[in-house]
Amino acid sequence: MSKYENLAKEIVRNVGGKENVSSLTHCITRLRFKLKDEGRANDDVLKNMEGVVTVMKSGGQYQVVIGNHVPEVYADVMPLLGLDEGSVDKEDDAPSGNLFNRLIDVLSGIFQPILGIMAACGMVKGLNALFVAMHLYNETCGGYLVLNAIGDGLFNFMPLFLGYTAAKKFKLKPMLGLVIGAIMCYPTIQLGALEQSGKALYTLFEGTMFESAVYMEFFGIPMIAMNYTGTVIPVIFVVYFASKCEKFFSKFIPDLVKFFFVPMLTLFVAIPVGLLLLGPAATFGSTIIAEFVMTIRDFSPLIAGAVVGLTWQILVIFGLHWGFIPVYINNIMTNGYDNIMMPFFACTFATSAVVLGIFFKTKNKQMKEMAIPNFISGIFGVTEPAIYGILLPLKKPFIISCIAGGIGGGFYGAFNFRKFMMGGMGIFEFPAMIEPDGGMGNLIVAVTGVIFTMIIAFVATMIFYKEDDAALGIAQNVVAGREEQAKLSEKQSAAGEKTAERMIRQIEIASPIKGKVLKLETIQDAAFASGVLGKGVAILPEEGKVYAPADGEISTLFPTLHALGLETDNGAELLIHIGLDTVQLNGEGFQAMVKQGERVKKGQLLVTFNQAFIESKGYCMETPVLVTNSDDFLEVLETAKEQVNAGENLLKVLK
C-alpha cells in the first residue's frame, strides 16, 4: 500500500466522490480540483484531516493544500478518480464564476504542467552562469554549451510546450496545439531572420509604441513580423482561436475525411489569422501592459515594489497569484529579465523569519516542533504550510510577515532588483539573479534584501508577538489530533471493547426501504462497491418508497430526486442513492415528499419512485445506503438479515 493511499481515499470521499470531480491538477503544494458541485465537499472534514493543511476556494477551483508531498498524494488520487494525468474538463464543465475566476483557471491550467520542468531548466541555466562567473570554466567549453542547451531548450521553444498545454485546456487536439507552437517557432518567419534577409518594405504605426517594420506580405496583406520563440502570450491566443475553428469544421466535415481535413482547415485558417492579427495584437497588448507598469515604476519603484511585496502572500492564500505568473514569465522571455513581480521574493523569507521568531519566542514544545519544518520549507520557497498552519491562525504573525514582505519589496523596487532567467524557488533562485555578463551587483541586492527582510521580520516578531492561549491551543490541537487518530486506529481494531476514556456508543440506522440486503462490494457500481464513498450496504427494493432511517435534517436533495443526504441528530451523515446511474432520468419517475433543509422524523416518507418505470428504462435498482462520514466512527456494522422491511435495523454505527 502506498504511503498516501488512505489520505487519497479520504480526500476523494470528502470532495464529494469520484462523480463530483471534473478534473484535477496540482501545483507545488495544492491539489486543484474542478468540482461539479463545491457544496458537496466536506470543507471542515478536509481542513481537520491529518496530511491536509487547509482548503481554499478560488479561481473556480477547489484547492486542497497538502504541502511538499503533493505529487505523491496526487499520484494516489488520480487512479481513484479514473482520470489520466493532464485530463481536461468535460465540455459541460467549463470554468465557472466571474471573468477573473475563469482567467485564473485558464492560466493555471496552461502553466502548471510545465512549471516544474521550467524550474529545473532554469536552475541548470542559473548554475551554469554561476560556475562561469566563478571561473570554473568558460563559455566556449563543451560542458558549458551542453548545460546551456539543457537550460535554454524549453525557453527557446516555449510556444511548443504552451501550444500543447493550451490545447488540452481549450479542448483542441494536443498534437495540433504542438504543431501550432512549432509553426510559431519556424525560423524563416521570425523578425530576426527577416531583418537579416533584406530591407523592410515599409513601416506601420510609425512614431508610436507599436511601430513595426513590414518585411513580407501574405497575399497582399502586410504581416507584422515578431520573434515568437520564447514568447508565451501569442501562442495561447492562436491555440484558443484554433480550438474554435476545429469545433466549427468538425460540425460540417463528413466523418469519412474528418481525420485529416479538420486539422488541415484548422491550420489553414488559424495560422494566417494568428500571424497576421492575433500574434501582433497579443504582443502589442504586452507592450501596453509593460508601458503602464513602467509608468508606475517611473513614478516610484519603491512604492511599486512595496505593493507587490505587501500583497503577494494574500494572493497566494487564495491562489490568485496565478494571474500574475504570465506577466513574470513574459517579462523574462521578452525583456531578458523581470523587475516588476520579483519584489515578491522578499515574502518567502519574511514568512520564514517570522516562523523562526516564533520558534525562539514560544515556550511550547509542540509549537517549536511545528516551527522548524515550516521554517526549512519556507527557505526552500514553499510557504503555504507555514502560512496556513501557523501564521494565519495566530493572525498577528501573518500581518507582520506581510508588512516585512512589503518593506523588503520596497527595497527591491528601489534598487531595481531583477531576475534574468526562470527557475528555482527560495534560496535556489539566487543563481538566476546573476547578470548575463557575469556581474554580481544584482545578486548582492538579492542577498542584501533577503537579510534585510529577515531581520525586520524576525525582530518585529520578537517584539510584537506574544504567546497566548490561542497560540498554545493551535499547537496542542495539532498534537491532540494526531494522538486522537492513533487512538481511533486502536479502537477500530478492538471495536466493542471499553477504551481508557469512554465506552463505545451505538447509533442504529433503520432501513429506509423494504427489500433484499446486498453486500456493498457486490453491487455493479465500482465507486460505491470500493467503499471510497462510505461504508454501508445496498438494498434491492421491493416497493417504491423511501423512509427516513433516523431523526435528522435533509442535508442534500438532488434536483433529479434520485439521491438524498440525511444528517442524523447523532452525527451520522447518510447517503441514499436510489438505483445506479438514475441521475440520467432527470427526475422522471421520482417524487419528493420533503425539501432540502427540512427536519424529518424516523419513519417519515421522503421520496417515492416508480420502480417498474425505472427498470423499463434499463437502470439497475441496487440502492446504496451509506454512512459517508464513516471514518469519524469506530466501525459501521451491517445487519445479518438478508431481507429487511422499512424501519427495521439496517446498520449499527459504533461511536
Disulfide bonds with the S-S distance in Angstrom:
none
